[in-house]
Amino acid sequence: MKKIITLFLISSFLFMGSACAKADAPKEPDFSVTMQINNPIMTVNGTEKEIDAGMGTAPVIVNDRTLLPVRSLTESMGGTVSWNGEKQEVTLEYGEDEIRLVIDSADAYLNDEAQTLDTPPTIINDRTMLPVRFIAESFGFTVDWDGERQMITITKKANTEFVTVTENETELEKGLSAVRYDGDYMFDTFLEKGGAKTDAELVDFLQNNIIKNAGNLGLISGAFGCSALSVKNSAGEAQFGRNFDWYGCDALIALSKPQKGYASISTVNTNFIKNAYRGYGSLPEKIRSVVSLYAPLDGMNEKGLCAAVLYIEDGAKINQSTDKPDITTTTAIRLLLNKAADVDEAIELLNQYDMHDSLGMMVHFAISDANGRCVAVEYIDNEMIVTESPVVTNFYLAEGDKQGIGSSQSHTRFKTLTDTLNAKPVMEADDVKNALESVSKHHFHDGETTEWSIVYNQAQGTAQYFHRENYDKSYMFNVK
């Protein structure tokens, strides 16, 4: 059941100006791989590269059918390849589809359904060569053949929109917007003044330093369920996946570059910030941007440090009380995004502050870095405890009396993600997306939805957003 509490008291006229123009979000170009018979160079999305580095492997024609080197083709598509030497069996995976083939056999299986090949796979110069059309079309790609030039072109229409964000808030679709804020939003001043031990103190800071003529603004909050997963891809790049589960809300994706600190992307549930009289949407865009930067629920910075807040169903509070400066759990996310390059720095930063819960809820943090290290940071009896774990949901992970306390559903989600990770310890971006989908809320029928899913590539600095469980459409952002 939702808890409703009052948090912010802001409204009326604000002293900062509105934002400037926005740019249209360009579409991702079609995916394209081009290969030529007997040519060891292929072109992937306009970039030339060796098909098989240093080996000279090239496509060939056997029995009037084109055979291509399996690994280069499949990995260029974004899929994965595994080999069973004892059975001489090749398994290809792309998204939710799987193809199994046996060397020199015309029998193949697409998602366990028997198929018959007109040309069987074979091994040439120690490289497995597969029939291109069957593989590509089974995975939903289009194959074109230019007989005159003996050229094969494999394409697929992408359904990812690459978004260029400006200071004008841009609605990507209903319930999902994006905005950029570069420059000083006084977060260092907030820290220098001792931070805040309550949401009310945070509001006081905003009112005294950013907002003028304050009136009434309420913040509504409620229990939310979340899942997080850390895993590397076949290139050794760390990835962090995140689901935010709640009731229908308006999400704001905020890119920022502070004067002092790292550039970052973060996500805000703007229903947590609501004007009691005129509505949050009536506030000037620049002020909405500033307020949102103080209330992120997850994000990644240019160093690849990812951080997310996850709710724990427990009546305990976080209220550390020493002589350290104070910070709340939402502003802690901003602290880490601005100033931490890796998990060690994040833990060191958190140790410098007294933590206090935001929204009146017990939470913990999932923190991951570009090295692939992922931890859960929890506060038990006001003591910070760090637990290494590639999966975090909504129960305590730290050893001790609290371990396991949280929602029963979160244990199910944790097991699902852990089993997925054990079965596939290396995942491409599509695999991470599929893992997040496997624990999204439509599987549980409890009235909530997965409002957003994110796949962060922590090496490349990209964030791929899926909105309200539509995993066929995504928005791609670049932090770097």
Secondary structure, DSSP 4 states (H G I P E B T S, - for coil): -----------S--SSPPP----PPPBPPPEEEEEETT-SEEEETTEEEESSTTT----EEETTEEEEEHHHHHHHHT-EEEEETTTTEEEEEETTEEEEEETT-SEEEETTEEEE-SS--EEETTEEEEEHHHHHHHTT-EEEEETTTTEEEEEE---EEE----SS-EEEETTEEEEEEES--SHHHHHHTTB-SSHHHHHHHHHHHT--S----B------EEEEEEEE-TTS-EEEEEEEEESS--EEEEEEE-SSS--EEEEEEGGGSB-TTT-GGGS-HHHHHHHHHTS-SEEEETT--EEEEEE---S---B--SSS-EEEHHHHHHHHHHH-SSHHHHHHHHHTSEEE-STT--EEEEEE-TTS-EEEEEEETTEEEEEE-SEE-SB--SSSTTTT-B-HHHHHHHHHHHHHHHH-SB--HHHHHHHHHHTSGGGT-SS-EEEEEEEEETTTTEEEEEETT-TT-EEEEE--
